[in-house]
């Protein structure tokens, strides 16, 4: 399994498409910062990322002092740092009043429709929630806005038509519509990341850029494929078809750490996933992530998470029970 696929598996994304909007020009919608929206969207989530998919028409998105960005049908836009933003028919249109997120979420189905008598724009709004540490790894180095056109890929075309179908199903009395929308939100988010990585190639910095780098990506894939192996810089460089100095330099530039530091971080994130999602004994988890003794594993885990693995597992279990009470 490649590094991106393995990381997405461990990230444990939880998502939903939470608004199906129909706007008619002139219109403007103010989207709050993800931190303020998180308690309404996914209570207890450490990190929430909001995204939008334009399914019909066009619009503009404004983020702080950055120049407005035009979006057309098929465009998906993600806000990796969760910034508040405005979407409108034209830059400068004041946001509507009375369209508060809590009021919209209280509706069934969650539909939003307003504006003037001009052209129609349809927007699907979604979110992904995940662990804060894993979000920092996955989203590191990304700009404040990530924009791709999903109609440029066969998967994107399928996704767009599937989203339309699922939204229609969500309005019907048949069960399961919300579950389908949740899975589609996850798949859409992943497809946006894949398309963005493919468009950027080896440009930029951050973990996603590192995955696409010929040298660093090969080292990442090796570590993710076999995290328990006692990797050395020399062995990773040989696997990547590079010298030790080139690998170390490029890894530091793109990821912000050395390969061995990254390996330790990934092992701890993988261990946390196993502790949260399974009842596997600590000794087995320690072995699975490359530690020969429970003591060495517990020491490394405590450095990363501030608490021993057994106590961390209990806290996650208690937290999950409280959220579902």
N, C-alpha and C positions, 0 to 999 in steps of 0.2 A: 504494500500500500504506500502511495506517495505521501510526502510530508503534509500537503494541504488536506488530503482526504483524512489522514490520521488525526490531524489537529482538529478538523471539523467534527470528527467523531468524538473526540475527547471534550471539545468545547461544550457539548450538551446544550445546543441551542433550543430555546423555547420561543415560539413566535406566533403571531396571528396577524391576519389582515383585519384591521379594526374600524376602518371607515371606507365606505364606497360613496364618493362624492360626485355630484353633477353641478358644475358651475356654469353660469351664463354671463358673458361680458356685459358690464365691468364687474369684477369681483376681486377680492383679496382675502386670503385666510392666513392667520397668524398661527404657526405651529410652535408650541412652547418648547423650552429646553427639555431634553430627555430626562434629566434628573427630576424635574417637577412633574413630568408625565408618568414616570415609572410607577409611583404608587397606585395610579389609576389603571395602568395597563397590565402590570405584572407585579403585584405586591410582594415585597421581599427580594426582588431581583437586585443583584449587585450592579448590573450594567444593562442599560437598554439602548438600542440603536434603532433609530426611526428611518424609514425609507418610503419612497413614493414611486408609483408606476403610472405613467400617463397612457391611458388606453384610447383616448380620442381627443382631437384638437391640439392646442398648444397653450403654453403659459410661460411665466417667468418666475424664477426663484431668486430671492434677495437674502443675503447673509451678511449682516453687519455692514462694514464699509466696502466689502468686495463688490466688483461690478456685477450687475444682474446677469443671470444665465438663462438663456432661452431653452425651453424643453418642448419637444414635439412628441407625437404619438409613438409609443414604443420605447421612449426614454425611461430609464429607472435611475433614481438618484438616492444615494445613501449619505447620511451624515454621521461619519465614524465617531466624532467627538460629541455628538448629541446637541449641537448648537441650535438655539431657537432660530427660526427662519420664516420668511413670508413667501407665499405662492400667490400669484396674481395674474390677471389678464394682461396688465401693463404695469411696468415699474412705476412706483409712486402712488398707486391706488391705495387709499386707506383701508385697513382691515375691517371686516364686518364686526359688529358688536352683537353679543348674544349667542355666538357660536362657540361657547366654552366646551372644552374637551369632555368634562364630566357630564355635561348635559347631552352631548352627542352619544357618549358611551352608554347612557341610560336608555337610549332608544333601542327598539327591536323591530326590524333590523337596523343596524347602525348606518343610516344613510344621512347624507348632508346635501342639501340642494338650495342654492340661492344665487342672486346676481341680478343683472339687468335683462335686457331683451336681445342681447347680442349672441355671437357664436357660442357653441357648447364646448366645454372641456370636461372630460371625465378623468378622475384621479382615484387611484386605489392607494390607501395609506396602510402601511404595515409596520411591525416592529419585531425585533429579535432581542431576547434577553439572554444573558450568559454570565458566567463567572468573571469577576473584574480582572483577575490575573490573566486568564486566558484571552480576554478581550484586549488587554494591553499587548499581548503577544501577536494576536491575529491582526489587529488594526494599527499597530505601530507603523509610523512613517506615512500613513495615508493622509491625503489633504482633507480640508474641512468638508469638502463635498466630493463624492465619487459619482460620476455620471457615465452611463453606458447606454447604448440602444440595444435592447434585447431582441429586436427584430432582425438583428444582424446574425443571429445564430438559430439553428434549427431547434435547439432546446428552448430558446427564448420565445419562439413562435408558439411552441406547444404550451409553454407556461402561460402566455398571455391568454390563449383560448381557454386553458384550464381554469384560470382565475375567473374569467367571465362566467364559465359554467358553474363554478363553485359559488360565486356570488348569487347567481340565480337560485341555486339549490338552497342557499342559506335562508332564502325567503320562503321556502316551501316547508310544509309540516314534516317532511321526512327527516329522520334523525341522522346525525353524522356530518352535517354541513359545516359546523364550526371546526370539527376535527380535520376535514379536508382543507379548509382555509389555512389552518395552522401549519400543516405540512407544506402547502404551497408557499407560504411565507418563508419557510426555511429554505426550500429549494430555490426560490427566486433570489434570496439573499446570497446563497452560495453561487448561483449562476452569475450574479453581478460581480462578485469577487473574481471568479474565473475569467470573465470577459475583460475586466479591468486589468488583471495580471497579464493576459494575452496581449492587450493593446499596449501596455507599458513596456513589455519585453524586459530588457535588462536596465531600464531607466529608473531613476529614483532610488530611494533608500527605504528601509523598513523590511519587516519579515516577508510580506507578500512579494516585494521586489527580490528578496533573497531566494525565494522559492523558484523564481524564474531565471535566476542566474545560473549559467552553465556550471561553474565551479562550486559556488556555495550551495546551490540547489542539490547537487549530487551529494555533498556532505550531509545536508539536512535529511535527504531521503534515506541515507545510510543509517543515521542516528535514529530516525523515527522507525525504520524497519526493524532495527535490533537495538533497542535502548539499553538492554542488559549487558551488551558487549563492552568489554573494557577498552573503549576506543582511545587511541592516542592521536596526536596531531599528525604524526607521520603516516599512520594508517589511513586516516581520513583524507589526507592529501593524495595518497596513492589511489584511493577509491575515486576521488574526484579528478584524477588525471592532472594534478597540479603539484607545485612545490609547496613545502610547508609555509614559506614566507608569503607566497601569493595567496594561499588559502586564508592564513591568519589575517592578512591585511584586508582582503575583500570581505571576510566574515565580520571583522570589526567595523568596517565602513557601513555595511548593509544592516547587520543585526544589532550592532552596538555592544557586542561582547565577544569573547574568544569562543572557539568551538567547544572547548571543554566546559567553560562556564555555562554555555547554552545547554549542553548535554545534561548538566546537573539540574538546571531549571526545568528542562523538559521531563526529566525523570520524576521530579517532585510534582509537577502538574499531572503526570500520568498516575502517580501514586495517589494523589488527591481524588482523581476520577475513580480509581478502584476502591478507595475507602468509602466514597460517597455512594457508589452504585452497586456495591457487592458486599458480601459477608466473608470474603476471602481472608484468611488469617494474616496477621501482620508479617509473619515470617515468609509467607508465600509472596506477598506484595513486595517485600524487600528484595527477594530473589528476582522477581519479575522486572524490577527496575534497576538491577545491577549492583545490589549491596549484598555482601556475604554474611553480614550479621545484623540482627535486629537493632543492636546498639548503634552501629554506624548509620543505618537508615533513619532511626529516630532522631539522631543528632542532626542529620542533614535536613530532615523534614521540619524540625523545630526551628532551624535557622531561617527557613523559607516562610513558614506559616506562623511562627511565634508560639506554637503549642505542640506537644507530642502527638503522633499520629492517632493513638487510641482516643485521646481526649478530643481531637479534632473530629474524628468519626462520630463520637457521641454527640458533639455539638451540632453536626450536620443532620443527624437523625432527629434530634429534638427540634431543630429549626424546621425540617420538613414536616414533622407532625403538627407543629403550630400553624404552619401555612395551610394545611389541609383540614384543620379542625373546624 
